[in-house]
Amino acid sequence: MTGPPFTSGDLALMSFDPDEVTRLVGLQPTTTWRSGGPHPVSGTSRPRRFSSWKYEQPEAHNYITEDIVVPLLDAIEPYTDGIHTACRTMGMRAGIMVVVTMHGDRDTVDGEPHVSTAAITYTSETLRRLVELDLSLAHDQYVLLPD
């Protein structure tokens, strides 16, 4: 599975039972939903196309990404065997998504807009922990500029 647009086979893999993931992992998620359930966009009857199982940390006001990821690893590492079991038995992959939202100014450098964004860095220890958990790591960055 490489990403949207998803094939019917991809969507079948993404239609898992979140309760089964919870049972296998042994960790209570913060958010789940089932494929086919109601979509959160108001005014639409379109069902969700895939299931989801998430364990999230509270929002933090910190642009040092390692300071965000390490507490999450601390929380989920005791469930490593369960994570591996769920991935193996259900054909799943596990990953971490870090979303960084920055508030910037409309600075210009040589007449072009310039916005400083968060540097994404990790120590070898954190990278080793990610590998041991067999987790992918993705970052989304958003820059909110004043009007």
N, CA, C and O atoms as a GROMACS GRO file, in nm:
protein
  588
    1MET      N    1   0.085  -0.116   0.000
    1MET     CA    2   0.000   0.000   0.000
    1MET      C    3   0.090   0.123   0.000
    1MET      O    4   0.176   0.139   0.088
    2THR      N    5   0.071   0.209  -0.097
    2THR     CA    6   0.159   0.324  -0.112
    2THR      C    7   0.092   0.456  -0.076
    2THR      O    8   0.163   0.554  -0.053
    3GLY      N    9  -0.037   0.462  -0.072
    3GLY     CA   10  -0.107   0.585  -0.041
    3GLY      C   11  -0.217   0.610  -0.141
    3GLY      O   12  -0.232   0.534  -0.237
    4PRO      N   13  -0.295   0.716  -0.119
    4PRO     CA   14  -0.408   0.742  -0.208
    4PRO      C   15  -0.362   0.762  -0.352
    4PRO      O   16  -0.250   0.809  -0.373
    5PRO      N   17  -0.442   0.728  -0.449
    5PRO     CA   18  -0.572   0.662  -0.435
    5PRO      C   19  -0.552   0.516  -0.398
    5PRO      O   20  -0.462   0.450  -0.450
    6PHE      N   21  -0.636   0.466  -0.307
    6PHE     CA   22  -0.623   0.330  -0.257
    6PHE      C   23  -0.698   0.232  -0.347
    6PHE      O   24  -0.805   0.263  -0.399
    7THR      N   25  -0.640   0.114  -0.365
    7THR     CA   26  -0.706   0.008  -0.440
    7THR      C   27  -0.811  -0.057  -0.350
    7THR      O   28  -0.812  -0.033  -0.230
    8SER      N   29  -0.897  -0.138  -0.407
    8SER     CA   30  -0.997  -0.209  -0.326
    8SER      C   31  -0.928  -0.303  -0.228
    8SER      O   32  -0.977  -0.322  -0.117
    9GLY      N   33  -0.814  -0.362  -0.267
    9GLY     CA   34  -0.737  -0.447  -0.175
    9GLY      C   35  -0.681  -0.368  -0.059
    9GLY      O   36  -0.684  -0.415   0.055
   10ASP      N   37  -0.630  -0.246  -0.086
   10ASP     CA   38  -0.582  -0.158   0.021
   10ASP      C   39  -0.694  -0.127   0.119
   10ASP      O   40  -0.676  -0.135   0.241
   11LEU      N   41  -0.811  -0.091   0.065
   11LEU     CA   42  -0.924  -0.055   0.151
   11LEU      C   43  -0.970  -0.174   0.234
   11LEU      O   44  -1.013  -0.157   0.348
   12ALA      N   45  -0.962  -0.294   0.178
   12ALA     CA   46  -0.998  -0.414   0.256
   12ALA      C   47  -0.903  -0.431   0.374
   12ALA      O   48  -0.948  -0.464   0.484
   13LEU      N   49  -0.772  -0.408   0.354
   13LEU     CA   50  -0.676  -0.416   0.464
   13LEU      C   51  -0.701  -0.308   0.570
   13LEU      O   52  -0.676  -0.328   0.688
   14MET      N   53  -0.751  -0.193   0.525
   14MET     CA   54  -0.774  -0.081   0.617
   14MET      C   55  -0.911  -0.090   0.685
   14MET      O   56  -0.946  -0.001   0.763
   15SER      N   57  -0.986  -0.195   0.658
   15SER     CA   58  -1.117  -0.213   0.722
   15SER      C   59  -1.105  -0.312   0.838
   15SER      O   60  -1.176  -0.412   0.842
   16PHE      N   61  -1.017  -0.283   0.930
   16PHE     CA   62  -0.993  -0.373   1.043
   16PHE      C   63  -1.086  -0.340   1.158
   16PHE      O   64  -1.155  -0.238   1.158
   17ASP      N   65  -1.087  -0.428   1.256
   17ASP     CA   66  -1.168  -0.410   1.377
   17ASP      C   67  -1.082  -0.341   1.484
   17ASP      O   68  -0.991  -0.405   1.538
   18PRO      N   69  -1.107  -0.214   1.516
   18PRO     CA   70  -1.026  -0.145   1.616
   18PRO      C   71  -1.028  -0.213   1.753
   18PRO      O   72  -0.930  -0.206   1.827
   19ASP      N   73  -1.138  -0.279   1.788
   19ASP     CA   74  -1.144  -0.349   1.916
   19ASP      C   75  -1.046  -0.466   1.920
   19ASP      O   76  -0.990  -0.497   2.025
   20GLU      N   77  -1.025  -0.531   1.805
   20GLU     CA   78  -0.929  -0.641   1.798
   20GLU      C   79  -0.786  -0.587   1.813
   20GLU      O   80  -0.702  -0.651   1.876
   21VAL      N   81  -0.759  -0.471   1.757
   21VAL     CA   82  -0.628  -0.408   1.774
   21VAL      C   83  -0.604  -0.379   1.923
   21VAL      O   84  -0.497  -0.406   1.975
   22THR      N   85  -0.704  -0.323   1.989
   22THR     CA   86  -0.692  -0.292   2.132
   22THR      C   87  -0.665  -0.420   2.211
   22THR      O   88  -0.580  -0.420   2.300
   23ARG      N   89  -0.737  -0.527   2.180
   23ARG     CA   90  -0.718  -0.654   2.250
   23ARG      C   91  -0.576  -0.707   2.229
   23ARG      O   92  -0.512  -0.752   2.325
   24LEU      N   93  -0.525  -0.702   2.106
   24LEU     CA   94  -0.392  -0.755   2.076
   24LEU      C   95  -0.281  -0.668   2.133
   24LEU      O   96  -0.182  -0.720   2.187
   25VAL      N   97  -0.296  -0.537   2.122
   25VAL     CA   98  -0.192  -0.445   2.169
   25VAL      C   99  -0.192  -0.437   2.322
   25VAL      O  100  -0.085  -0.436   2.384
   26GLY      N  101  -0.310  -0.432   2.382
   26GLY     CA  102  -0.319  -0.420   2.527
   26GLY      C  103  -0.315  -0.277   2.577
   26GLY      O  104  -0.303  -0.254   2.697
   27LEU      N  105  -0.324  -0.182   2.487
   27LEU     CA  106  -0.318  -0.040   2.520
   27LEU      C  107  -0.451   0.023   2.478
   27LEU      O  108  -0.500   0.000   2.368
   28GLN      N  109  -0.509   0.102   2.567
   28GLN     CA  110  -0.635   0.168   2.536
   28GLN      C  111  -0.609   0.287   2.443
   28GLN      O  112  -0.532   0.376   2.478
   29PRO      N  113  -0.670   0.289   2.325
   29PRO     CA  114  -0.648   0.401   2.233
   29PRO      C  115  -0.719   0.527   2.279
   29PRO      O  116  -0.810   0.522   2.362
   30THR      N  117  -0.677   0.640   2.224
   30THR     CA  118  -0.747   0.765   2.252
   30THR      C  119  -0.858   0.789   2.151
   30THR      O  120  -0.955   0.858   2.181
   31THR      N  121  -0.846   0.732   2.030
   31THR     CA  122  -0.945   0.750   1.925
   31THR      C  123  -0.951   0.625   1.838
   31THR      O  124  -0.848   0.568   1.803
   32THR      N  125  -1.072   0.583   1.805
   32THR     CA  126  -1.090   0.476   1.706
   32THR      C  127  -1.212   0.508   1.622
   32THR      O  128  -1.299   0.585   1.663
   33TRP      N  129  -1.218   0.449   1.505
   33TRP     CA  130  -1.341   0.446   1.426
   33TRP      C  131  -1.335   0.329   1.330
   33TRP      O  132  -1.228   0.275   1.300
   34ARG      N  133  -1.451   0.290   1.283
   34ARG     CA  134  -1.463   0.175   1.194
   34ARG      C  135  -1.493   0.219   1.051
   34ARG      O  136  -1.563   0.318   1.027
   35SER      N  137  -1.438   0.144   0.960
   35SER     CA  138  -1.472   0.162   0.819
   35SER      C  139  -1.624   0.148   0.803
   35SER      O  140  -1.685   0.059   0.862
   36GLY      N  141  -1.683   0.235   0.724
   36GLY     CA  142  -1.827   0.230   0.701
   36GLY      C  143  -1.906   0.313   0.799
   36GLY      O  144  -2.024   0.338   0.777
   37GLY      N  145  -1.842   0.356   0.909
   37GLY     CA  146  -1.911   0.438   1.007
   37GLY      C  147  -1.934   0.578   0.954
   37GLY      O  148  -1.883   0.613   0.847
   38PRO      N  149  -2.010   0.658   1.027
   38PRO     CA  150  -2.039   0.794   0.980
   38PRO      C  151  -1.912   0.879   0.970
   38PRO      O  152  -1.825   0.873   1.057
   39HIS      N  153  -1.904   0.957   0.865
   39HIS     CA  154  -1.791   1.047   0.843
   39HIS      C  155  -1.812   1.172   0.926
   39HIS      O  156  -1.926   1.217   0.941
   40PRO      N  157  -1.704   1.231   0.982
   40PRO     CA  158  -1.721   1.346   1.072
   40PRO      C  159  -1.758   1.477   1.002
   40PRO      O  160  -1.799   1.572   1.068
   41VAL      N  161  -1.745   1.482   0.870
   41VAL     CA  162  -1.779   1.606   0.800
   41VAL      C  163  -1.930   1.624   0.805
   41VAL      O  164  -2.005   1.541   0.755
   42SER      N  165  -1.973   1.733   0.865
   42SER     CA  166  -2.117   1.755   0.881
   42SER      C  167  -2.183   1.775   0.745
   42SER      O  168  -2.123   1.830   0.652
   43GLY      N  169  -2.305   1.731   0.736
   43GLY     CA  170  -2.381   1.750   0.614
   43GLY      C  171  -2.351   1.646   0.507
   43GLY      O  172  -2.398   1.660   0.393
   44THR      N  173  -2.276   1.542   0.539
   44THR     CA  174  -2.248   1.440   0.440
   44THR      C  175  -2.293   1.304   0.492
   44THR      O  176  -2.285   1.277   0.611
   45SER      N  177  -2.339   1.222   0.402
   45SER     CA  178  -2.377   1.086   0.441
   45SER      C  179  -2.270   0.987   0.397
   45SER      O  180  -2.288   0.865   0.408
   46ARG      N  181  -2.160   1.039   0.348
   46ARG     CA  182  -2.050   0.954   0.302
   46ARG      C  183  -1.990   0.879   0.420
   46ARG      O  184  -1.952   0.942   0.519
   47PRO      N  185  -1.980   0.745   0.411
   47PRO     CA  186  -1.919   0.669   0.521
   47PRO      C  187  -1.767   0.678   0.518
   47PRO      O  188  -1.708   0.712   0.416
   48ARG      N  189  -1.706   0.647   0.629
   48ARG     CA  190  -1.559   0.644   0.636
   48ARG      C  191  -1.509   0.531   0.547
   48ARG      O  192  -1.571   0.424   0.539
   49ARG      N  193  -1.397   0.555   0.480
   49ARG     CA  194  -1.341   0.457   0.386
   49ARG      C  195  -1.247   0.358   0.454
   49ARG      O  196  -1.215   0.255   0.396
   50PHE      N  197  -1.203   0.387   0.576
   50PHE     CA  198  -1.108   0.299   0.643
   50PHE      C  199  -1.128   0.308   0.794
   50PHE      O  200  -1.193   0.400   0.844
   51SER      N  201  -1.073   0.212   0.864
   51SER     CA  202  -1.077   0.211   1.011
   51SER      C  203  -0.954   0.285   1.065
   51SER      O  204  -0.858   0.307   0.992
   52SER      N  205  -0.960   0.321   1.192
   52SER     CA  206  -0.847   0.390   1.254
   52SER      C  207  -0.835   0.348   1.400
   52SER      O  208  -0.935   0.325   1.468
   53TRP      N  209  -0.711   0.340   1.447
   53TRP     CA  210  -0.680   0.314   1.586
   53TRP      C  211  -0.565   0.407   1.620
   53TRP      O  212  -0.458   0.396   1.561
   54LYS      N  213  -0.586   0.501   1.713
   54LYS     CA  214  -0.484   0.600   1.747
   54LYS      C  215  -0.461   0.606   1.897
   54LYS      O  216  -0.554   0.596   1.977
   55TYR      N  217  -0.334   0.622   1.932
   55TYR     CA  218  -0.297   0.654   2.069
   55TYR      C  219  -0.223   0.787   2.060
   55TYR      O  220  -0.114   0.795   2.002
   56GLU      N  221  -0.281   0.892   2.117
   56GLU     CA  222  -0.226   1.026   2.102
   56GLU      C  223  -0.178   1.082   2.235
   56GLU      O  224  -0.230   1.049   2.342
   57GLN      N  225  -0.080   1.167   2.226
   57GLN     CA  226  -0.031   1.244   2.339
   57GLN      C  227  -0.100   1.380   2.336
   57GLN      O  228  -0.144   1.424   2.230
   58PRO      N  229  -0.109   1.448   2.450
   58PRO     CA  230  -0.168   1.582   2.451
   58PRO      C  231  -0.086   1.678   2.364
   58PRO      O  232   0.035   1.659   2.346
   59GLU      N  233  -0.152   1.778   2.313
   59GLU     CA  234  -0.084   1.880   2.233
   59GLU      C  235   0.023   1.946   2.319
   59GLU      O  236   0.002   1.974   2.438
   60ALA      N  237   0.138   1.972   2.258
   60ALA     CA  238   0.249   2.036   2.328
   60ALA      C  239   0.294   2.158   2.249
   60ALA      O  240   0.292   2.157   2.126
   61HIS      N  241   0.334   2.260   2.318
   61HIS     CA  242   0.384   2.381   2.254
   61HIS      C  243   0.536   2.376   2.258
   61HIS      O  244   0.601   2.434   2.345
   62ASN      N  245   0.592   2.304   2.160
   62ASN     CA  246   0.736   2.279   2.156
   62ASN      C  247   0.773   2.241   2.013
   62ASN      O  248   0.713   2.150   1.956
   63TYR      N  249   0.870   2.308   1.955
   63TYR     CA  250   0.911   2.277   1.818
   63TYR      C  251   1.030   2.182   1.813
   63TYR      O  252   1.086   2.158   1.706
   64ILE      N  253   1.069   2.127   1.926
   64ILE     CA  254   1.176   2.027   1.927
   64ILE      C  255   1.107   1.892   1.914
   64ILE      O  256   1.055   1.838   2.011
   65THR      N  257   1.108   1.837   1.794
   65THR     CA  258   1.028   1.717   1.766
   65THR      C  259   1.068   1.598   1.853
   65THR      O  260   0.982   1.518   1.889
   66GLU      N  261   1.194   1.585   1.886
   66GLU     CA  262   1.234   1.474   1.971
   66GLU      C  263   1.168   1.483   2.108
   66GLU      O  264   1.135   1.380   2.168
   67ASP      N  265   1.148   1.604   2.159
   67ASP     CA  266   1.081   1.622   2.288
   67ASP      C  267   0.935   1.579   2.283
   67ASP      O  268   0.873   1.555   2.387
   68ILE      N  269   0.879   1.568   2.164
   68ILE     CA  270   0.742   1.523   2.145
   68ILE      C  271   0.738   1.371   2.130
   68ILE      O  272   0.652   1.304   2.187
   69VAL      N  273   0.832   1.316   2.052
   69VAL     CA  274   0.832   1.174   2.020
   69VAL      C  275   0.877   1.087   2.137
   69VAL      O  276   0.820   0.980   2.159
   70VAL      N  277   0.975   1.131   2.214
   70VAL     CA  278   1.029   1.048   2.324
   70VAL      C  279   0.921   1.012   2.427
   70VAL      O  280   0.913   0.896   2.464
   71PRO      N  281   0.838   1.106   2.475
   71PRO     CA  282   0.734   1.066   2.570
   71PRO      C  283   0.633   0.968   2.509
   71PRO      O  284   0.580   0.881   2.579
   72LEU      N  285   0.606   0.981   2.381
   72LEU     CA  286   0.518   0.885   2.315
   72LEU      C  287   0.581   0.747   2.314
   72LEU      O  288   0.514   0.647   2.342
   73LEU      N  289   0.709   0.739   2.280
   73LEU     CA  290   0.780   0.610   2.284
   73LEU      C  291   0.780   0.553   2.425
   73LEU      O  292   0.761   0.433   2.443
   74ASP      N  293   0.803   0.638   2.524
   74ASP     CA  294   0.800   0.592   2.664
   74ASP      C  295   0.665   0.527   2.697
   74ASP      O  296   0.659   0.426   2.767
   75ALA      N  297   0.556   0.586   2.645
   75ALA     CA  298   0.422   0.537   2.676
   75ALA      C  299   0.390   0.406   2.604
   75ALA      O  300   0.319   0.322   2.659
   76ILE      N  301   0.439   0.388   2.482
   76ILE     CA  302   0.399   0.269   2.404
   76ILE      C  303   0.499   0.154   2.410
   76ILE      O  304   0.463   0.041   2.379
   77GLU      N  305   0.624   0.180   2.449
   77GLU     CA  306   0.723   0.072   2.452
   77GLU      C  307   0.682  -0.048   2.537
   77GLU      O  308   0.714  -0.161   2.499
   78PRO      N  309   0.615  -0.030   2.649
   78PRO     CA  310   0.572  -0.149   2.725
   78PRO      C  311   0.477  -0.240   2.645
   78PRO      O  312   0.455  -0.355   2.685
   79TYR      N  313   0.423  -0.191   2.535
   79TYR     CA  314   0.328  -0.267   2.453
   79TYR      C  315   0.391  -0.315   2.322
   79TYR      O  316   0.319  -0.350   2.228
   80THR      N  317   0.523  -0.317   2.316
   80THR     CA  318   0.594  -0.355   2.194
   80THR      C  319   0.548  -0.491   2.142
   80THR      O  320   0.517  -0.504   2.024
   81ASP      N  321   0.543  -0.592   2.228
   81ASP     CA  322   0.503  -0.726   2.182
   81ASP      C  323   0.362  -0.723   2.124
   81ASP      O  324   0.336  -0.785   2.020
   82GLY      N  325   0.270  -0.653   2.190
   82GLY     CA  326   0.133  -0.643   2.140
   82GLY      C  327   0.125  -0.570   2.008
   82GLY      O  328   0.048  -0.609   1.920
   83ILE      N  329   0.204  -0.465   1.993
   83ILE     CA  330   0.207  -0.391   1.865
   83ILE      C  331   0.255  -0.483   1.755
   83ILE      O  332   0.196  -0.488   1.647
   84HIS      N  333   0.364  -0.556   1.782
   84HIS     CA  334   0.417  -0.649   1.681
   84HIS      C  335   0.316  -0.758   1.648
   84HIS      O  336   0.300  -0.795   1.532
   85THR      N  337   0.246  -0.810   1.749
   85THR     CA  338   0.146  -0.915   1.727
   85THR      C  339   0.031  -0.863   1.642
   85THR      O  340  -0.012  -0.930   1.548
   86ALA      N  341  -0.019  -0.743   1.673
   86ALA     CA  342  -0.130  -0.686   1.596
   86ALA      C  343  -0.088  -0.664   1.450
   86ALA      O  344  -0.163  -0.695   1.358
   87CYS      N  345   0.032  -0.612   1.430
   87CYS     CA  346   0.078  -0.589   1.293
   87CYS      C  347   0.093  -0.720   1.218
   87CYS      O  348   0.051  -0.731   1.102
   88ARG      N  349   0.151  -0.820   1.282
   88ARG     CA  350   0.175  -0.948   1.217
   88ARG      C  351   0.044  -1.021   1.187
   88ARG      O  352   0.024  -1.069   1.075
   89THR      N  353  -0.045  -1.030   1.284
   89THR     CA  354  -0.166  -1.110   1.265
   89THR      C  355  -0.273  -1.040   1.182
   89THR      O  356  -0.356  -1.105   1.119
   90MET      N  357  -0.271  -0.908   1.181
   90MET     CA  358  -0.374  -0.834   1.107
   90MET      C  359  -0.322  -0.772   0.978
   90MET      O  360  -0.396  -0.704   0.907
   91GLY      N  361  -0.195  -0.795   0.946
   91GLY     CA  362  -0.139  -0.739   0.823
   91GLY      C  363  -0.128  -0.588   0.826
   91GLY      O  364  -0.146  -0.522   0.724
   92MET      N  365  -0.099  -0.534   0.943
   92MET     CA  366  -0.095  -0.388   0.960
   92MET      C  367   0.048  -0.337   0.969
   92MET      O  368   0.143  -0.414   0.985
   93ARG      N  369   0.061  -0.207   0.958
   93ARG     CA  370   0.186  -0.137   0.984
   93ARG      C  371   0.156  -0.029   1.086
   93ARG      O  372   0.048   0.032   1.084
   94ALA      N  373   0.250  -0.004   1.176
   94ALA     CA  374   0.231   0.097   1.279
   94ALA      C  375   0.324   0.214   1.250
   94ALA      O  376   0.432   0.198   1.194
   95GLY      N  377   0.279   0.332   1.290
   95GLY     CA  378   0.362   0.449   1.267
   95GLY      C  379   0.326   0.562   1.361
   95GLY      O  380   0.224   0.560   1.430
   96ILE      N  381   0.413   0.660   1.362
   96ILE     CA  382   0.394   0.782   1.441
   96ILE      C  383   0.378   0.898   1.344
   96ILE      O  384   0.452   0.911   1.246
   97MET      N  385   0.280   0.983   1.372
   97MET     CA  386   0.259   1.105   1.295
   97MET      C  387   0.278   1.222   1.389
   97MET      O  388   0.210   1.232   1.491
   98VAL      N  389   0.370   1.311   1.356
   98VAL     CA  390   0.393   1.432   1.433
   98VAL      C  391   0.340   1.548   1.350
   98VAL      O  392   0.381   1.567   1.235
   99VAL      N  393   0.249   1.625   1.407
   99VAL     CA  394   0.193   1.741   1.337
   99VAL      C  395   0.245   1.866   1.406
   99VAL      O  396   0.224   1.887   1.525
  100VAL      N  397   0.314   1.949   1.328
  100VAL     CA  398   0.372   2.073   1.380
  100VAL      C  399   0.296   2.189   1.316
  100VAL      O  400   0.289   2.201   1.194
  101THR      N  401   0.238   2.275   1.401
  101THR     CA  402   0.170   2.395   1.352
  101THR      C  403   0.247   2.515   1.404
  101THR      O  404   0.265   2.531   1.525
  102MET      N  405   0.291   2.598   1.311
  102MET     CA  406   0.372   2.714   1.348
  102MET      C  407   0.296   2.842   1.312
  102MET      O  408   0.216   2.844   1.219
  103HIS      N  409   0.321   2.945   1.386
  103HIS     CA  410   0.266   3.076   1.358
  103HIS      C  411   0.382   3.163   1.312
  103HIS      O  412   0.478   3.184   1.386
  104GLY      N  413   0.374   3.214   1.190
  104GLY     CA  414   0.485   3.290   1.135
  104GLY      C  415   0.448   3.432   1.099
  104GLY      O  416   0.333   3.474   1.110
  105ASP      N  417   0.548   3.504   1.056
  105ASP     CA  418   0.530   3.639   1.005
  105ASP      C  419   0.555   3.638   0.856
  105ASP      O  420   0.613   3.543   0.803
  106ARG      N  421   0.512   3.741   0.790
  106ARG     CA  422   0.537   3.751   0.647
  106ARG      C  423   0.668   3.827   0.623
  106ARG      O  424   0.669   3.935   0.565
  107ASP      N  425   0.778   3.766   0.669
  107ASP     CA  426   0.910   3.823   0.644
  107ASP      C  427   0.943   3.806   0.496
  107ASP      O  428   0.890   3.717   0.429
  108THR      N  429   1.030   3.890   0.447
  108THR     CA  430   1.077   3.872   0.310
  108THR      C  431   1.228   3.871   0.308
  108THR      O  432   1.294   3.943   0.383
  109VAL      N  433   1.282   3.788   0.220
  109VAL     CA  434   1.424   3.783   0.194
  109VAL      C  435   1.441   3.802   0.045
  109VAL      O  436   1.392   3.721  -0.034
  110ASP      N  437   1.508   3.906   0.007
  110ASP     CA  438   1.524   3.939  -0.135
  110ASP      C  439   1.389   3.945  -0.206
  110ASP      O  440   1.377   3.900  -0.320
  111GLY      N  441   1.286   4.001  -0.138
  111GLY     CA  442   1.156   4.018  -0.198
  111GLY      C  443   1.067   3.894  -0.198
  111GLY      O  444   0.953   3.901  -0.244
  112GLU      N  445   1.117   3.782  -0.148
  112GLU     CA  446   1.040   3.657  -0.145
  112GLU      C  447   0.993   3.629  -0.002
  112GLU      O  448   1.064   3.659   0.094
  113PRO      N  449   0.872   3.573   0.013
  113PRO     CA  450   0.826   3.536   0.147
  113PRO      C  451   0.924   3.437   0.211
  113PRO      O  452   0.977   3.348   0.143
  114HIS      N  453   0.946   3.452   0.340
  114HIS     CA  454   1.038   3.364   0.413
  114HIS      C  455   0.974   3.329   0.546
  114HIS      O  456   0.937   3.417   0.624
  115VAL      N  457   0.961   3.200   0.573
  115VAL     CA  458   0.905   3.154   0.699
  115VAL      C  459   0.998   3.050   0.757
  115VAL      O  460   1.034   2.954   0.689
  116SER      N  461   1.038   3.068   0.882
  116SER     CA  462   1.121   2.971   0.949
  116SER      C  463   1.032   2.856   0.997
  116SER      O  464   0.927   2.880   1.055
  117THR      N  465   1.074   2.732   0.973
  117THR     CA  466   0.996   2.616   1.016
  117THR      C  467   1.077   2.535   1.116
  117THR      O  468   1.197   2.555   1.132
  118ALA      N  469   1.010   2.444   1.182
  118ALA     CA  470   1.074   2.361   1.284
  118ALA      C  471   1.179   2.270   1.220
  118ALA      O  472   1.156   2.214   1.113
  119ALA      N  473   1.291   2.256   1.286
  119ALA     CA  474   1.393   2.160   1.244
  119ALA      C  475   1.353   2.024   1.300
  119ALA      O  476   1.314   2.014   1.416
  120ILE      N  477   1.362   1.922   1.218
  120ILE     CA  478   1.324   1.787   1.261
  120ILE      C  479   1.452   1.708   1.279
  120ILE      O  480   1.519   1.672   1.182
  121THR      N  481   1.485   1.680   1.405
  121THR     CA  482   1.608   1.607   1.435
  121THR      C  483   1.581   1.504   1.544
  121THR      O  484   1.497   1.524   1.631
  122TYR      N  485   1.655   1.393   1.537
  122TYR     CA  486   1.644   1.287   1.635
  122TYR      C  487   1.782   1.232   1.666
  122TYR      O  488   1.868   1.225   1.578
  123THR      N  489   1.803   1.192   1.791
  123THR     CA  490   1.928   1.128   1.828
  123THR      C  491   1.928   0.983   1.780
  123THR      O  492   1.823   0.929   1.746
  124SER      N  493   2.044   0.922   1.777
  124SER     CA  494   2.053   0.781   1.737
  124SER      C  495   1.975   0.693   1.833
  124SER      O  496   1.921   0.590   1.791
  125GLU      N  497   1.967   0.729   1.961
  125GLU     CA  498   1.890   0.651   2.059
  125GLU      C  499   1.741   0.649   2.023
  125GLU      O  500   1.678   0.544   2.027
  126THR      N  501   1.686   0.764   1.988
  126THR     CA  502   1.546   0.770   1.949
  126THR      C  503   1.522   0.692   1.820
  126THR      O  504   1.422   0.621   1.809
  127LEU      N  505   1.613   0.704   1.724
  127LEU     CA  506   1.599   0.628   1.600
  127LEU      C  507   1.606   0.479   1.626
  127LEU      O  508   1.532   0.402   1.564
  128ARG      N  509   1.692   0.436   1.718
  128ARG     CA  510   1.702   0.294   1.754
  128ARG      C  511   1.570   0.246   1.813
  128ARG      O  512   1.523   0.137   1.781
  129ARG      N  513   1.510   0.327   1.899
  129ARG     CA  514   1.382   0.289   1.961
  129ARG      C  515   1.273   0.275   1.855
  129ARG      O  516   1.192   0.182   1.862
  130LEU      N  517   1.271   0.365   1.758
  130LEU     CA  518   1.173   0.355   1.650
  130LEU      C  519   1.191   0.227   1.570
  130LEU      O  520   1.094   0.160   1.535
  131VAL      N  521   1.317   0.193   1.542
  131VAL     CA  522   1.346   0.070   1.467
  131VAL      C  523   1.303  -0.052   1.547
  131VAL      O  524   1.243  -0.143   1.491
  132GLU      N  525   1.333  -0.055   1.676
  132GLU     CA  526   1.296  -0.170   1.759
  132GLU      C  527   1.145  -0.190   1.764
  132GLU      O  528   1.097  -0.303   1.775
  133LEU      N  529   1.069  -0.080   1.756
  133LEU     CA  530   0.924  -0.090   1.754
  133LEU      C  531   0.870  -0.112   1.612
  133LEU      O  532   0.751  -0.136   1.593
  134ASP      N  533   0.959  -0.104   1.512
  134ASP     CA  534   0.922  -0.118   1.370
  134ASP      C  535   0.816  -0.016   1.331
  134ASP      O  536   0.715  -0.048   1.269
  135LEU      N  537   0.842   0.110   1.371
  135LEU     CA  538   0.748   0.219   1.345
  135LEU      C  539   0.798   0.308   1.232
  135LEU      O  540   0.916   0.339   1.223
  136SER      N  541   0.705   0.349   1.147
  136SER     CA  542   0.737   0.455   1.052
  136SER      C  543   0.720   0.588   1.126
  136SER      O  544   0.655   0.593   1.231
  137LEU      N  545   0.778   0.693   1.072
  137LEU     CA  546   0.769   0.825   1.133
  137LEU      C  547   0.741   0.926   1.024
  137LEU      O  548   0.817   0.938   0.929
  138ALA      N  549   0.630   0.998   1.038
  138ALA     CA  550   0.592   1.099   0.940
  138ALA      C  551   0.569   1.231   1.011
  138ALA      O  552   0.529   1.235   1.127
  139HIS      N  553   0.595   1.338   0.940
  139HIS     CA  554   0.575   1.472   0.994
  139HIS      C  555   0.487   1.552   0.898
  139HIS      O  556   0.507   1.549   0.777
  140ASP      N  557   0.391   1.623   0.954
  140ASP     CA  558   0.313   1.722   0.881
  140ASP      C  559   0.348   1.856   0.943
  140ASP      O  560   0.348   1.870   1.065
  141GLN      N  561   0.376   1.955   0.859
  141GLN     CA  562   0.406   2.088   0.911
  141GLN      C  563   0.312   2.188   0.846
  141GLN      O  564   0.294   2.190   0.724
  142TYR      N  565   0.253   2.271   0.928
  142TYR     CA  566   0.164   2.375   0.881
  142TYR      C  567   0.216   2.509   0.931
  142TYR      O  568   0.257   2.520   1.046
  143VAL      N  569   0.215   2.608   0.846
  143VAL     CA  570   0.255   2.742   0.884
  143VAL      C  571   0.134   2.832   0.870
  143VAL      O  572   0.079   2.846   0.760
  144LEU      N  573   0.092   2.892   0.980
  144LEU     CA  574  -0.020   2.984   0.979
  144LEU      C  575   0.036   3.126   0.974
  144LEU      O  576   0.109   3.168   1.063
  145LEU      N  577   0.002   3.197   0.870
  145LEU     CA  578   0.050   3.334   0.853
  145LEU      C  579  -0.062   3.433   0.883
  145LEU      O  580  -0.179   3.404   0.859
  146PRO      N  581  -0.026   3.549   0.935
  146PRO     CA  582  -0.128   3.650   0.960
  146PRO      C  583  -0.184   3.701   0.828
  146PRO      O  584  -0.117   3.698   0.725
  147ASP      N  585  -0.308   3.748   0.833
  147ASP     CA  586  -0.370   3.803   0.710
  147ASP      C  587  -0.308   3.931   0.668
  147ASP      O  588  -0.348   3.990   0.567
   0.00000   0.00000   0.00000
